[in-house]
């Protein structure tokens, strides 16, 4: 399972292995972040995000993806950038014939901590304990991507 936390300049990703019925997490395979240069144009950022995500898909061959949905942004420019990145992410997943599931940040927080307004650090600690990791995943986007995977397992 591939979890994805979209961003306009960075995408967090995480790969976990589950039982066949997706109820139990067997182990965390890998996680990380796709980052683009601040010097890139919008188009170059989107192309980089797409190309790097396709490499991850080819390497790990997930059959399911869990993508964090957009939430309300006060800054329209930020919202547009994240929406564009999400479009590129969804395109890469669809072209790779990977099933796509989506959850809001509120749903992810509820699934992990039982409280929809949990802090980022509370969610990260829960990711660490649930996945039995030695440390909190870094960067933060990667922890959020793994949280999306855990959310899916708890909700299905």
C-alpha positions as CSV (number, residue, x, y, z in Angstrom):
1,X,0.0,0.0,0.0
2,X,1.3,3.5,-1.0
3,X,0.3,6.4,1.2
4,X,0.7,9.9,-0.2
5,X,0.6,13.4,1.4
6,X,0.4,15.9,-1.4
7,X,2.1,19.3,-1.4
8,X,2.9,21.8,-4.1
9,X,6.7,21.5,-3.7
10,X,7.0,18.2,-1.6
11,X,5.1,15.0,-1.6
12,X,5.4,12.7,1.4
13,X,5.1,9.0,0.6
14,X,5.1,5.7,2.6
15,X,4.9,2.0,1.7
16,X,3.5,-0.5,4.1
17,X,2.8,-4.2,3.7
18,X,-0.5,-5.5,4.9
19,X,-2.3,-8.8,5.3
20,X,-4.4,-9.8,2.2
21,X,-7.6,-8.5,3.8
22,X,-5.8,-5.2,4.6
23,X,-6.8,-5.4,8.2
24,X,-3.4,-5.8,9.7
25,X,-0.2,-4.0,9.0
26,X,2.7,-6.4,8.6
27,X,5.5,-3.9,8.3
28,X,6.7,-0.6,7.0
29,X,8.7,-1.1,3.8
30,X,10.0,2.5,3.1
31,X,9.1,6.1,3.3
32,X,10.4,9.5,2.2
33,X,9.7,12.7,0.4
34,X,9.8,13.9,-3.2
35,X,11.1,17.4,-3.1
36,X,11.4,20.0,-5.9
37,X,13.7,22.9,-6.3
38,X,12.5,26.4,-5.3
39,X,14.1,27.5,-8.6
40,X,11.7,25.4,-10.7
41,X,8.7,26.8,-12.5
42,X,5.3,25.4,-11.6
43,X,5.4,23.2,-14.7
44,X,8.9,21.8,-13.8
45,X,7.8,21.1,-10.2
46,X,4.7,19.1,-11.5
47,X,6.8,17.2,-14.0
48,X,9.4,16.3,-11.3
49,X,6.7,15.2,-8.8
50,X,5.1,13.0,-11.5
51,X,8.4,11.5,-12.7
52,X,9.6,10.7,-9.2
53,X,6.3,9.3,-8.1
54,X,6.3,7.0,-11.1
55,X,9.7,5.7,-10.1
56,X,8.4,4.9,-6.6
57,X,5.4,3.1,-8.1
58,X,7.7,1.1,-10.4
59,X,10.0,0.2,-7.6
60,X,7.4,-1.0,-5.0
61,X,4.5,-2.0,-7.3
62,X,1.7,-1.1,-4.8
63,X,-1.8,-2.3,-5.7
64,X,-3.6,0.3,-3.5
65,X,-2.9,4.0,-2.8
66,X,-4.2,6.2,0.0
67,X,-4.1,9.9,-0.8
68,X,-4.8,12.7,1.7
69,X,-7.5,15.0,0.4
70,X,-7.3,18.8,0.3
71,X,-8.6,20.7,3.2
72,X,-9.5,24.4,3.5
73,X,-6.6,26.8,2.7
74,X,-6.7,30.4,3.6
75,X,-4.2,31.1,0.8
76,X,-5.7,30.5,-2.6
77,X,-2.3,30.3,-4.3
78,X,-1.2,27.5,-1.9
79,X,-4.5,25.7,-2.5
80,X,-4.1,25.9,-6.2
81,X,-0.5,24.5,-6.0
82,X,-1.6,21.6,-3.9
83,X,-4.6,20.9,-6.1
84,X,-2.3,20.8,-9.2
85,X,0.1,18.4,-7.4
86,X,-2.9,16.2,-6.5
87,X,-3.9,16.1,-10.1
88,X,-0.5,14.9,-11.1
89,X,-0.5,12.3,-8.3
90,X,-3.9,11.0,-9.3
91,X,-2.8,10.8,-12.9
92,X,0.3,8.8,-12.1
93,X,-1.7,6.4,-9.9
94,X,-4.5,6.0,-12.5
95,X,-2.1,5.5,-15.4
96,X,-0.4,2.8,-13.3
97,X,-3.8,1.2,-12.6
98,X,-3.5,1.5,-8.9
99,X,-6.7,1.7,-6.8
100,X,-7.1,5.1,-5.2
101,X,-8.6,5.8,-1.8
102,X,-8.8,9.2,-0.3
103,X,-9.3,10.6,3.3
104,X,-9.4,14.1,4.7
105,X,-6.9,15.2,7.4
106,X,-9.8,15.0,9.9
107,X,-10.5,11.4,9.1
108,X,-6.9,10.5,9.3
109,X,-6.5,12.1,12.7
110,X,-9.7,10.5,14.0
111,X,-8.5,7.1,12.9
112,X,-5.1,7.4,14.5
113,X,-5.8,9.3,17.7
114,X,-9.6,9.3,18.1
115,X,-9.6,13.1,18.0
116,X,-10.0,15.1,14.7
117,X,-8.1,18.1,16.0
118,X,-5.0,16.3,17.1
119,X,-1.7,18.0,16.7
120,X,0.9,17.0,14.1
121,X,3.2,15.7,16.8
122,X,0.3,13.5,18.3
123,X,-0.3,12.0,14.9
124,X,3.4,11.4,14.4
125,X,3.8,9.7,17.7
126,X,0.8,7.4,16.9
127,X,2.3,6.6,13.5
128,X,5.5,5.6,15.3
129,X,3.8,3.4,17.9
130,X,1.3,1.8,15.5
131,X,3.9,0.9,12.9
132,X,6.4,-0.1,15.6
133,X,9.1,2.3,14.3
134,X,12.2,3.2,16.3
135,X,11.7,6.9,15.6
136,X,9.1,9.3,14.2
137,X,9.3,9.2,10.4
138,X,11.0,12.2,8.9
139,X,10.3,14.4,7.0
140,X,6.8,15.3,8.3
141,X,5.2,14.6,5.0
142,X,6.4,11.0,5.1
143,X,4.8,10.6,8.5
144,X,1.5,12.0,7.1
145,X,1.7,9.6,4.2
146,X,2.1,6.6,6.6
147,X,-0.8,8.0,8.7
148,X,-3.0,7.8,5.6
149,X,-2.1,4.1,5.2
150,X,-2.9,3.4,8.9
151,X,-6.2,5.3,8.5
152,X,-7.2,3.1,5.5
153,X,-6.4,-0.1,7.5
154,X,-8.5,1.1,10.5
155,X,-11.4,2.1,8.3
156,X,-11.7,-1.0,6.1
